[in-house]
Every structure is written in C-alpha cells, then in structure tokens.
Amino acid sequence: MALPCEMLDEILYRLPVKYILRCRCVSKGWCSLIDSDLFVKKHLRKALECNAGGLIINEGGKFYLAEDFKSNFDGGHEYDEAVAVEIVDPLKTLISGADFVGAANGLVCVSKNKMNELLVFNPSTRKSRKIPSPPAEFPRFFHFTEISLCGFGYDHVHDDYKIVKIAECYVQFRGIMVIVYSLKTNSWKQIQNVPVHNKIRFTGAWGMFGSGALHWLAIKNPMNCSKIIVGFDLSLEQFKEVHFPVIEEPFVNFNTKSVVSDGGSLCVLDMYPNSRIDVWVMMTNSGSDNSWSKALSVENKGTLVYSSFVRPVSFCRSGQSVLLEVDGSKLVWYDLQMKIVKNVRIRGMPNKFDSHVYTQSLVQLNEDNPSQKPSRGMPQKEHQKRRDDFLSRVFNLRL
C-alpha cells in the first residue's frame, strides 16, 4: 500500500537529518521531495521548534560534533552520555586549522589564513561551499589591516545567509571598508557610505549574530573609553548603535564587558573580577536602553566556581536553564530558578575547547556539492520494497 504524498511529507519532516538522507535513496520521488525548498524549510521550522541540534566543538582548529547532545535541561533527569566525534574527511581537511566564525540555521562558517579563506558547511549533511575571494579593491592582505573583522548570520527578510568583512587600512585606502557576501547570489558587494564615526574603534574580531544583525563591541571615544555595541543589520545592510543595558553599580568602573551570542539572542557579559558575571539578554532588536533583561548572575563561589570566564552557549526552550561553558574546559546546565548546576557528560571531549550549538538542518549548499541522485535503472518494485523495509524499521509500521 502506497502512502499518500501528504502523509509521507508529515512523517519525513519529523525525522532527524541522518535518517532523511537515507530516505533520499528510496526513490526519485522521495529524493525530489526531500530536496525541495519547501520541505527543507518545513524541516528547519520543526527543528528550531524542537531544539533539534547538536554541539560543534573546536579544539585549536580540530572540529568535533556531539550530534546526540540533548539541548534541553530536564530537571533531575539523567541523560545518556553524549559522544563527541571528530569530523572526518573530506570535510576535515577543508576545515582543519580554521577558526569558528558563526552559525545560523544549521550552517557553520569558519575562516582560515587570518580570515582570508572562508568556508560555509552544514555539519549534518557534511556539504560545504568555499567562499570566493573578495573584490580586488578590498585589502589584499586582510590581516595586515589595522582592523580585521568578520561575521556570519541569516537575513530572514531575503532568506539569505551573509558574511560581513570589515577592514580599516591606511595604505591601500584611508578609512573603513565593508563588504558583504551573499550565499544566494554567491557574490561580494561593497557597502557604500559607511556611517561609522572615525573615533569608533572595534575591539573584537568576530561579529556576534543575534536579532537579525551582527554585533561588535567598540569604543566610541578613545579619550574616555566609552564602550558601545555596533550592529550591522543584515537585511538593511546598515550600521546602527546599540546601547548597553543600564547597570546601576557603585563600582561600575571595575567591571569589564563582552558581547556573545547563542546564535539567536545577543548577550552582554558584565564581568566583575573574582566576584560574579552578570548575563544580560536583548529582548527586542530595538537596541534601546529598556530592551535588555538580566538573565542570570553567576557568583564565583558555591555550586559554580570558575577562574576567569563563563559564557552562555544556549538557553533552553523553556527559559528555565542555560548551558554554560566554564573556562573553556567544561560544560554545565545551570538552573536559573533553583540555582543548581548539572554537569554535561560528553565522552571524547578535548580538555580545552570552545563550543557552539548548531541546528540539525537540511539547508543546502549545492554549488560545490551537487545533490546525490538515486541510482537509475532500479525496478519500481525494488524501490517500493526498500521504502517499505525502511518504514517498518523506523516507524514499526505494517505495510
């Protein structure tokens, strides 16, 4: 008995990516359905809704995946131990020695050779695309410029993925140059009339993606070291200034700030040496003073002791807990209400690392990796038998 097309679609888009990729070989019809933009987007919406993700772990340019990592905190429930598996060739060779730039909707961007070589790949499908070189007028040796910035994110208005590179140079040109790469058009373009004031100095290399924009920490006036957040809206392709949260502290000058992101929300870390770290989350994309909310305050004592740094990796869907990376050496779930810590067990983790959550998706990178087509010449009965056998194993159906 053949399944109706509508029912088949409803079944398939609920599966993890690794099972869906196997389904592509069942028949031409299944392959065409799975590769369609409509199905890819439907599966992505479901994955985002269910927090269907994993961890990508970088140890000095060596990348691991923890695909079976549980991205939701379940109070008191002991999850099975996850496993970190090193990415293998041919993708391993392409990304070996790279730095993590950013992730959005299952796509991950990395850079090599001081940001001069960029690659975007999908950890779930193992497909990749090498990003073409920037225009000739952009500084040839990007890392020799006074400022070298890079960021990756998703433009939801145009359904596009973009890379932004910013350089300040006083040899080839004088001032700041900004170029944007579009994955949809596979091309770079220069942003004209960049309204970045001459007195602004960026202090971080990687743009943090959140609320539809890339964000960098910057100093507005070097004379008084006034810190601001500079955002680049990926849809409008315009810069904007984002105000810091209003912090009422008697000794505010003794703290330091850092801008981070969990891939969806922009966060500000307000760090007080040997005391605590406050985590502020932007609730709206307005960038106004009242758009921030203090998500948690981590004291350097009691249940969670750290020596220098705590970074939020991901907030769980319920908002009751947050995954924290502590000193680049361990991961913990922190319950925001109970103030308790649950260690994350991932077998095969390196001793020192930086970790990021990614979504398991089917978002395609077709240019460098053409879609694999099912083999031709297989009889229709054989296709149907393979389909029925697969459904029987995965769903325990009797066909």
Legacy VTK file of the C-alpha trace (Angstrom):
# vtk DataFile Version 3.0
C-alpha trace
ASCII
DATASET POLYDATA
POINTS 399 float
0.000 0.000 0.000
1.479 3.334 -1.052
1.375 6.175 1.436
-0.407 9.366 0.323
2.038 12.145 -0.506
0.680 14.364 2.294
1.170 11.633 4.893
4.672 10.853 3.635
5.628 14.514 3.960
4.262 14.682 7.511
6.275 11.602 8.512
9.562 12.515 6.885
9.973 16.077 8.097
9.821 14.880 11.724
12.857 12.624 11.282
16.453 13.508 12.196
18.635 14.549 9.274
20.664 11.336 9.171
17.520 9.258 8.543
16.143 11.692 5.989
19.370 11.498 3.973
18.960 7.725 3.773
15.404 8.211 2.567
16.678 10.078 -0.496
17.850 6.764 -1.946
14.433 5.112 -1.731
13.072 6.588 -4.951
13.255 9.565 -7.269
10.014 10.865 -5.803
11.354 10.768 -2.267
14.603 12.384 -3.373
12.751 15.181 -5.143
10.514 15.780 -2.129
13.398 15.909 0.368
15.490 18.220 -1.825
12.654 20.691 -2.384
12.940 24.124 -0.790
9.508 23.736 0.762
10.456 20.523 2.559
13.850 21.917 3.690
12.174 24.963 5.222
9.434 22.889 6.831
12.013 20.578 8.391
14.036 23.584 9.599
10.993 25.134 11.305
10.342 21.850 13.090
13.994 21.532 14.111
14.052 25.069 15.543
10.773 24.459 17.336
12.034 21.247 18.928
15.600 22.447 19.604
16.861 19.639 17.367
20.521 20.483 17.499
23.949 19.402 18.479
27.253 20.829 19.617
30.132 21.775 17.357
33.361 21.793 19.327
36.608 23.435 18.248
39.957 22.452 19.739
42.526 24.715 18.123
41.258 24.075 14.603
40.181 20.461 15.122
36.408 20.127 15.000
34.127 17.630 16.747
30.379 17.068 16.651
28.177 15.901 19.507
25.066 15.128 17.490
23.372 13.186 20.270
23.718 16.059 22.719
20.452 16.854 24.486
19.790 20.577 24.030
17.187 20.813 26.759
17.578 20.679 30.540
15.250 18.244 32.249
15.369 18.833 35.974
16.961 15.880 37.694
16.758 13.555 34.686
19.998 11.784 33.830
20.583 11.803 30.111
22.642 9.162 28.381
26.208 10.282 27.884
26.747 12.125 24.609
29.732 11.423 22.379
31.999 13.942 20.650
33.130 12.573 17.280
35.809 14.268 15.202
34.680 15.404 11.749
36.283 13.162 9.141
37.485 13.670 5.572
36.839 15.117 3.115
35.357 17.885 5.292
38.074 17.502 7.940
40.839 18.571 5.565
38.863 21.599 4.400
38.263 22.989 7.906
41.429 21.820 9.661
43.103 24.707 11.472
40.110 27.002 10.995
38.517 29.432 13.421
34.801 29.382 14.170
33.085 32.487 12.757
29.391 31.827 13.348
26.395 29.538 12.834
22.817 30.031 11.685
20.035 27.543 10.822
22.434 24.616 10.649
25.096 26.306 8.529
28.515 26.971 10.063
31.081 29.481 8.821
34.809 29.083 9.539
37.870 31.056 8.493
41.495 30.200 7.778
44.628 32.151 6.965
43.775 35.166 9.117
40.214 35.489 7.745
41.392 35.406 4.119
39.882 31.965 3.423
36.242 31.360 4.314
34.163 28.198 4.155
30.499 27.519 4.943
29.393 23.950 5.689
26.433 22.024 7.019
27.599 19.663 9.824
24.508 17.467 9.414
24.811 16.856 5.663
28.636 17.306 5.518
28.191 19.554 2.472
30.364 22.650 2.082
30.990 25.686 -0.057
34.251 27.566 -0.392
33.584 31.285 -0.406
35.106 33.159 -3.364
37.825 35.738 -2.758
36.705 39.308 -2.011
36.857 42.002 -4.700
40.303 43.141 -5.796
39.874 46.567 -4.205
39.484 45.005 -0.750
42.818 44.860 1.153
44.825 42.008 -0.342
46.308 41.025 2.986
43.317 41.308 5.243
45.235 40.535 8.454
47.702 43.398 7.902
44.967 45.995 8.237
44.545 47.912 11.454
41.107 46.365 11.943
40.097 42.896 10.747
36.505 41.877 11.458
34.286 39.094 10.205
30.804 37.771 10.943
28.196 35.321 9.625
24.429 35.322 10.009
20.987 34.862 8.471
18.996 37.542 6.666
15.397 36.494 7.364
13.879 39.170 5.116
15.617 37.939 1.958
16.058 34.326 3.123
19.803 34.613 2.627
22.989 33.833 4.539
25.601 36.567 4.620
29.226 37.094 5.579
30.401 40.569 6.554
34.049 41.627 6.431
35.262 44.941 7.775
38.764 46.347 7.331
40.464 49.567 8.287
43.574 50.406 6.336
45.774 53.432 5.728
47.937 52.008 2.933
45.638 50.985 0.059
42.880 53.345 1.171
42.114 55.555 4.131
39.224 54.630 6.358
36.889 51.661 6.862
35.770 49.359 4.055
32.832 46.957 4.450
31.939 44.148 2.059
29.082 41.650 2.262
28.919 38.173 0.729
25.531 36.711 -0.204
25.180 32.941 -0.277
22.138 33.290 -2.553
23.991 35.239 -5.249
27.441 33.783 -4.462
28.977 37.233 -4.753
30.526 40.069 -2.745
29.475 43.697 -2.789
30.873 46.765 -1.112
28.735 48.799 1.281
28.849 52.450 0.287
28.768 55.473 2.608
29.642 53.545 5.751
28.425 55.810 8.596
30.986 54.622 11.139
32.469 57.568 13.000
36.228 57.974 12.768
36.565 57.865 16.539
34.964 54.431 16.834
37.396 51.565 17.374
36.260 47.947 17.256
37.653 45.709 19.999
36.545 42.228 18.884
37.227 40.298 15.684
34.098 38.139 15.398
30.621 39.524 14.868
28.007 38.065 17.221
24.764 37.162 15.431
21.506 37.944 17.181
18.181 39.643 16.431
18.922 39.722 12.698
22.204 41.604 12.994
25.915 41.109 13.608
27.320 42.895 16.640
30.769 44.030 17.702
31.992 45.630 20.914
33.536 49.030 20.193
34.969 52.104 21.875
33.188 55.257 20.778
35.613 57.798 22.175
39.187 56.624 22.858
39.695 59.595 25.213
37.145 58.381 27.779
36.915 54.736 26.614
33.134 54.918 26.228
32.040 51.426 25.156
29.163 50.772 22.762
27.835 47.927 20.628
27.941 48.434 16.865
25.362 46.363 14.995
25.131 45.630 11.282
21.583 44.830 10.173
21.843 42.009 7.624
18.533 42.844 5.941
19.001 46.600 5.616
22.803 46.273 5.338
23.193 49.287 7.580
25.103 50.009 10.777
23.398 51.008 13.984
24.472 51.805 17.514
23.130 49.557 20.255
23.058 50.885 23.804
24.334 48.807 26.673
21.907 47.780 29.407
21.619 50.327 32.211
23.712 48.980 35.055
23.402 50.641 38.437
26.543 49.619 40.268
28.562 51.738 42.704
31.866 50.433 41.314
30.945 50.101 37.671
34.458 51.118 36.558
35.895 47.890 37.941
33.940 45.693 35.560
34.638 44.563 32.007
32.157 43.807 29.253
31.958 41.239 26.496
29.406 40.603 23.739
28.406 36.996 22.982
25.548 35.184 21.268
23.908 31.771 21.391
23.121 32.050 17.686
19.747 33.664 18.212
19.951 36.017 21.182
22.502 38.748 21.788
24.033 38.718 25.263
26.264 41.091 27.190
28.551 39.686 29.867
29.198 42.140 32.666
32.203 40.704 34.477
33.357 41.667 37.962
36.813 40.162 38.690
36.842 37.412 41.340
33.204 38.132 42.116
30.496 37.388 39.561
29.376 37.580 35.949
26.023 39.102 35.024
24.417 37.972 31.761
22.086 40.435 30.020
19.933 39.304 27.083
18.462 41.586 24.425
14.710 41.027 24.460
13.975 43.078 21.301
16.030 44.235 18.347
15.400 47.913 19.019
18.694 48.407 20.805
17.096 50.820 23.285
18.073 51.028 26.929
14.970 49.141 28.060
15.351 46.233 25.611
17.689 44.327 27.925
16.878 41.883 30.694
19.268 40.367 33.216
19.021 36.622 32.578
21.305 35.436 35.357
24.081 36.378 37.728
26.750 33.738 38.315
28.683 34.058 41.571
32.230 32.725 41.618
31.541 30.510 44.593
29.207 27.781 45.782
27.864 25.422 43.136
29.652 27.025 40.186
33.296 28.020 40.650
35.267 29.422 37.729
38.664 31.060 37.458
38.164 33.600 34.682
35.249 33.172 32.287
31.724 31.843 31.971
29.924 32.017 28.624
26.291 31.125 27.843
26.194 28.645 24.954
22.429 28.167 24.711
19.258 28.983 26.622
16.835 26.088 26.776
13.440 26.426 25.151
11.580 26.706 28.468
13.835 29.550 29.612
14.440 27.817 32.941
18.070 26.873 32.365
21.131 27.813 30.374
24.063 25.826 29.027
27.301 27.423 30.233
30.861 26.946 29.063
33.182 27.367 32.049
36.808 28.410 31.498
36.815 26.671 28.112
37.180 23.316 29.839
33.721 22.070 30.851
30.011 22.457 30.116
27.217 22.663 32.675
23.474 23.205 32.718
22.572 25.963 35.172
19.031 26.053 36.546
18.029 29.700 36.743
15.387 29.189 39.424
16.918 26.539 41.651
20.481 27.886 41.213
21.810 24.373 40.791
24.372 23.003 38.359
24.235 19.809 36.339
27.451 18.675 34.651
27.213 17.788 30.968
28.802 14.456 30.143
30.243 14.224 26.645
32.626 11.370 26.008
35.588 12.219 23.800
35.663 15.945 24.639
39.086 17.641 24.437
40.487 19.246 27.567
40.346 22.780 26.160
37.733 23.883 23.645
35.133 26.403 22.578
31.643 25.091 21.889
28.641 26.297 19.928
25.137 24.961 19.393
24.000 24.308 15.832
20.655 23.234 14.413
20.424 19.928 12.564
19.028 21.031 9.226
18.860 20.186 5.526
19.780 23.703 4.361
21.617 23.112 1.110
24.965 24.206 -0.295
24.593 22.926 -3.816
27.297 24.752 -5.724
30.311 22.742 -4.584
28.389 19.573 -3.734
25.705 18.623 -6.281
22.814 16.687 -4.823
23.284 12.964 -4.947
20.676 11.433 -7.210
19.250 7.979 -6.695
20.644 5.288 -8.950
18.842 4.771 -12.229
17.536 1.541 -13.602
16.269 0.077 -10.317
12.905 -1.610 -10.809
9.908 0.068 -9.249
9.133 -2.982 -7.122
12.615 -2.888 -5.645
12.187 0.824 -4.790
8.889 0.036 -3.097
10.412 -2.864 -1.157
13.270 -0.687 0.112
10.817 2.019 1.113
8.576 -0.411 2.975
11.528 -2.046 4.749
12.804 1.347 5.876
9.423 2.478 7.190
8.982 -0.799 9.009
12.307 -0.381 10.813
11.969 3.298 11.679
8.261 3.568 12.465
7.402 -0.060 13.204
4.676 0.089 10.559
2.988 -2.894 8.974
2.567 -2.204 5.240
LINES 1 400
399 0 1 2 3 4 5 6 7 8 9 10 11 12 13 14 15 16 17 18 19 20 21 22 23 24 25 26 27 28 29 30 31 32 33 34 35 36 37 38 39 40 41 42 43 44 45 46 47 48 49 50 51 52 53 54 55 56 57 58 59 60 61 62 63 64 65 66 67 68 69 70 71 72 73 74 75 76 77 78 79 80 81 82 83 84 85 86 87 88 89 90 91 92 93 94 95 96 97 98 99 100 101 102 103 104 105 106 107 108 109 110 111 112 113 114 115 116 117 118 119 120 121 122 123 124 125 126 127 128 129 130 131 132 133 134 135 136 137 138 139 140 141 142 143 144 145 146 147 148 149 150 151 152 153 154 155 156 157 158 159 160 161 162 163 164 165 166 167 168 169 170 171 172 173 174 175 176 177 178 179 180 181 182 183 184 185 186 187 188 189 190 191 192 193 194 195 196 197 198 199 200 201 202 203 204 205 206 207 208 209 210 211 212 213 214 215 216 217 218 219 220 221 222 223 224 225 226 227 228 229 230 231 232 233 234 235 236 237 238 239 240 241 242 243 244 245 246 247 248 249 250 251 252 253 254 255 256 257 258 259 260 261 262 263 264 265 266 267 268 269 270 271 272 273 274 275 276 277 278 279 280 281 282 283 284 285 286 287 288 289 290 291 292 293 294 295 296 297 298 299 300 301 302 303 304 305 306 307 308 309 310 311 312 313 314 315 316 317 318 319 320 321 322 323 324 325 326 327 328 329 330 331 332 333 334 335 336 337 338 339 340 341 342 343 344 345 346 347 348 349 350 351 352 353 354 355 356 357 358 359 360 361 362 363 364 365 366 367 368 369 370 371 372 373 374 375 376 377 378 379 380 381 382 383 384 385 386 387 388 389 390 391 392 393 394 395 396 397 398
